[in-house]
Amino acid sequence: MMPEEVEEELLLVTILEAGPYLDWLNRSTMVRAVFFLLTFSVILVSIDSATVDIGMNWGNIASHPLSPSIVVQMLKDNGLKRVKLFDADGYTVKALANTGIEVMLAIPNLDLQAMADDYQNAKDWVKDNVTQHLKTNSVNIKYIAVGNEPFLKSYNGTFVKPTLPALKNVQKALNEAGYGKTIKASVPLNGDVYESTSNLPSDGAFRKDVKDIMQQLVNFLSDNDAPFIVNIYPFLSLYENPDFPTEFAFFGNGKTVNDKQNSYTNVLDANYDTLLWALKKVGVPNLKIIIGEIGWPTDGNSFATNKNAQKFYDGLFKKLGSGKGTPIRPDTKFDIYLFGLLDEDAKSIAPGDFERHWGIFRFDGQPKFPIDFTGKGQNKMPVGAKNVKYLDQQWCVFDRGVRDMSLVPKQMEEACKEGDCTSIGKGGSCSGNDNLTKVSQAFNMYYQIKNQKEEACDFNGLAVVVKKNPSNGTCFFPIQIESGGFKVVFGSFATVFAGVLYAFLTLF
């Protein structure tokens, strides 16, 4: 794996351990998983007198990533004008040349120490990843994300020390290169860096263990006119707490949280204002805020469905389209990057099976549900990726003529070590099907990831290749694409999930 991907996996593994504060504040390291997800974003839309500034995270931890040129065209077709990446991959950045799309590049957590230790490293990074693309490729670079959620509790302080020095060196390098006024460096942070002892926004404060470094960091951001970037995930509120009021995550007419003279009806407002209180208490109340990640997954959990994702985005865009801010900043115009653009079948599932399904678009760039980025409620299917090349129209399924089922559990486990079996687990899109259909799903995912090689559909004689699409209902059997990027090798992180599958397959 590339270093960024390794980092993302580490973050994901720790995400569930991130801060306990009020379910709505925890955006565990899903950090996307951070790993570099590589991401894109944002549409600028005019709504009456309000301007909605929406971004899209583009993750690329996939066995068969789409070609960057195809993705960039898809962004253009959908009017997306800003993008957030999780690294500075040259192949991807070059594809953004001469498009006018605003770009946020990123430096992985594992590179923070080098940036902090030697200013020359920061200068070299800016030269190679900023200057080169500005002068040679005319890429519209706006921000540099220095690390990704480096202060997560689950990191046990690993990245706390180098983060601020790295940030300072990168901004200094940008300044010396002549870009300091137009390109700002910041640090995307998880919502667990602030908390509230009462679960009310007004009691919001930065975590005690990072309060001093946060004070220094926000002062530096303020001095350099740089934004505070925070990741907020309402989905995790439901995932981690079954008693959490559902409509509070969906911008519905459910629970209201009263805090002094202010009332809160959704996670976004409550979380955002908790951060504002934390900033006020350290003397930086007017810092610009960017929500670096917010979204809803569509598979791998009973709450993670296309229907719920559409409901969440409908509520989010309706709020954004209203032009109304939060109780503390009623006139604020939210700056948001959605998470995410594409599904990523090679991400770690340590945080949950849903981790591979955050995309508004499937792995092949095809939209999952209607959406209206303007907030006017005029939903329509986004424009899907064009000129995507697929493998042959064939699938690998369980041979229902087989009578000896004793080999199934072991072969199922082998398939799930490298294939994506998240749709057949509890609450997944295929979980309502019979066991043999689930076995077929596992076999096919492995077969497709292996580029439909003949030997990949054997499984000790249990499988057969078919030409008829076995998809049914919500259970989708994909055909893999011809990849335009680097392949990511699946690791043993899937074995835990495979063990769960083994348990129910022993019924055979």
Stockholm file with secondary structure:
# STOCKHOLM 1.0

chainA/1-508         MMPEEVEEELLLVTILEAGPYLDWLNRSTMVRAVFFLLTFSVILVSIDSATVDIGMNWGNIASHPLSPSIVVQMLKDNGLKRVKLFDADGYTVKALANTGIEVMLAIPNLDLQAMADDYQNAKDWVKDNVTQHLKTNSVNIKYIAVGNEPFLKSYNGTFVKPTLPALKNVQKALNEAGYGKTIKASVPLNGDVYESTSNLPSDGAFRKDVKDIMQQLVNFLSDNDAPFIVNIYPFLSLYENPDFPTEFAFFGNGKTVNDKQNSYTNVLDANYDTLLWALKKVGVPNLKIIIGEIGWPTDGNSFATNKNAQKFYDGLFKKLGSGKGTPIRPDTKFDIYLFGLLDEDAKSIAPGDFERHWGIFRFDGQPKFPIDFTGKGQNKMPVGAKNVKYLDQQWCVFDRGVRDMSLVPKQMEEACKEGDCTSIGKGGSCSGNDNLTKVSQAFNMYYQIKNQKEEACDFNGLAVVVKKNPSNGTCFFPIQIESGGFKVVFGSFATVFAGVLYAFLTLF
#=GR chainA/1-508 SS CCHHHHHHHHHHHHHTTSCCSCGGGCCCTBTTBTTTCCCCCCEEEEETTEEEEEEEECCCCCSSCCCHHHHHHHHHHTTBCEEECSSCCHHHHHHTTTSCCEEEEEECGGGHHHHHHCHHHHHHHHIIIIIHHHHTSCCEEEEEEESSSTTCGGGTTTTHHHHHHHHHHHHHHHHHTTCTTTCEEECEEEGGGEEETTSSGGGEEECGGGHHHHHHHHHHHHHTTCCEEEECCHHHHHHHCTTSCHHHHTTCSCCCEEETTEEECSHHHHHHHHHHHHHHHTTCTTCCEEEEEECCCCSSBTTBSHHHHHHHHHHHHHHHHHTCCCSSSTTCCCEEEEECSBCCTTSCCSSCGGGGCCCSBCTTSCBCSCBCTTSSSCCBCCCCCSSCCBCCSCEEEECTTCCCCTTHHHHHHHHHHHSCCTTSSTTSTTTTSCHHHHHHHHHHHHHHHTTTCGGGSCTTTTEEEESSCCCBTTBCCCCCBCCSSCCCCCCGGGHHHHHHHHHHHTTC
#=GC SS_cons         CCHHHHHHHHHHHHHTTSCCSCGGGCCCTBTTBTTTCCCCCCEEEEETTEEEEEEEECCCCCSSCCCHHHHHHHHHHTTBCEEECSSCCHHHHHHTTTSCCEEEEEECGGGHHHHHHCHHHHHHHHIIIIIHHHHTSCCEEEEEEESSSTTCGGGTTTTHHHHHHHHHHHHHHHHHTTCTTTCEEECEEEGGGEEETTSSGGGEEECGGGHHHHHHHHHHHHHTTCCEEEECCHHHHHHHCTTSCHHHHTTCSCCCEEETTEEECSHHHHHHHHHHHHHHHTTCTTCCEEEEEECCCCSSBTTBSHHHHHHHHHHHHHHHHHTCCCSSSTTCCCEEEEECSBCCTTSCCSSCGGGGCCCSBCTTSCBCSCBCTTSSSCCBCCCCCSSCCBCCSCEEEECTTCCCCTTHHHHHHHHHHHSCCTTSSTTSTTTTSCHHHHHHHHHHHHHHHTTTCGGGSCTTTTEEEESSCCCBTTBCCCCCBCCSSCCCCCCGGGHHHHHHHHHHHTTC
//
